[in-house]
Amino acid sequence: MHHFQTNKEILEIGSQLLSFVTQEKKRIDELQQTQDLEEPDKPISLDVWFHVNIFLRNFLVAFYQKNAISLSLPVLSSIDGSISLQWRTERYDLLIVINELGWVTYTGDDYSIDRIKGHSLIRKAQEILISWLSFFYDIKGLSHHV
């Protein structure tokens, strides 16, 4: 397991994440305001953004601590008042949807036989998904930033 030498690495991840989530919130809010008024999307509550921020921070830091690999930031989009986070690479596709109650629905696929699907609270989902991605990285021999 990788241990941080200083808090500098954790603070850098947190700073990048705060900027990223702030920009994404603004982008998604603007998209929702310009959508067709006949089929408006359910607004995203501050609770959802809070859960997304906490999940992403904890997920990225825990994954880095376990694997010494930095995952790229996901693509965020809105889905009926929830936020989806998607990591799509040439080797896997992971979609995570977080709702305002802190529940996470997830699906992951390595385009072969290793698939994962579930629904749980944030902390449990984080554990499951880090294990899945870590195993995937170990088995696939990935040792670089994807």
Secondary structure, DSSP 8 states (H G I E B T S, - for coil): ----SSTHHHHHHHHHHHHHHHHHHHHHHHHHHHS-TTS------HHHHHHHHHHHHHHHHHHHHHHS------EEEEETTEEEEEEE-SS-EEEEEE-TTSEEEEEEE-SSS-EEEEEEEHHHHHHHHHHHHHHHHHHHT--S--
